[in-house]
Amino acid sequence: MSASTARRTLLAVVLTLTAAGCSPDGEPGRGPVALDVRPLSGATASSHADAVRLHDLEERAVAACMASRGQEYTAQPRTASARSEETNPYGLLTSRKAAQDGYGIVGEYLYLRSAPAPADEPRKTAWQQALTGTPAHRVSLRLPDGVSLEYSTDGCVARARAELYGADWNTVAPVTVGLANRVLTAVEADSGYRAAVRRWSSCMTKAGHPAKDLQAPRKAVDARLQKAAADEDTLRELGRDELRTAVADARCQVDTGLSEAVRDVQRAVEKRLLTASDRKTVARYVADRRRALAAADA
């Protein structure tokens, strides 16, 4: 399928799904709006537009660094879509988003099909070390969520990021993401959160879409996607099912006060878990990103 044909198919499916995504009163996306609760007050979240701008700045800095080392490097476009970057990490969903795009699963599949990622090429050791660094300059980090991370400080990727965001960015950024993940995990293990999810689950069962947790409806659509992708009519039907489920999901989240419950639990978790040092790291992360975005606009 050509890119233009894929885009036409995407538009046709999106129009079909949007028409099918009406709320029971016939007005898609209308009604109370759920809170978009995210760890660390959304410090690690980013709009798609900002993510693209920062990505492009990083890629240009990497290309310049590689050229200074006598290596060719082509700046890579950002392939992630807005829906994949802006999805709520808890699975919270607004009525409008549900009615327009469901969970974004079929839409994202169509987007990726129409704009495939560039193929990777095998590279020589010298090129790879210029890009990502050498073993002699490797640094190991143990992040707050228990993940271990390694990177080399002499690679063009690390140096480009330090140039764009600041000297400590290669530590500040992963530590902040680790803190966000730690908060997310703690919230989802909290008894108050689990009670709120049980209320939502009961609502979903009554609505004809039984689900034990917020990821279950997404997993069900994912499980059907590979087979459905082989036939356009089946894919459209899956998209309509996705929209119906997502609309019921969003309505149940509003009716059970799920996002408010998540907000309250998260506040308590962050008050308990985050130290003064953690909060300084998060503030530094936010300030560094703002400075980089200001430079992008300059």
Secondary structure, 3 states (H helix, E strand, C coil): CCHHHHHHHHHHHHHHHHHHCCCCCCCCCCCCCCCCCCHHHHCCCCCHHHHHHHHHHHHHHHHHHHHHCCCCCCCCCCCCCHHHHHCCCCCCCCHHHHHHHCCCHHHHHHHHHHCCCCCCCCCCHHHHHHHHCCHHHEEEEECCCCCEEEEECCCHHHHHHHHHHCCCHHHHHHHHHHHHHHHHHHHHHCHHHHHHHHHHHHHHHHCCCCCCCCCHHHHHHHHHHHHHCCCHHHHHHHHHHHHHHHHHHHHHHHHCCHHHHHHHHHHHHHHHHCCHHHHHHHHHHHHHHHHHHHHHHC
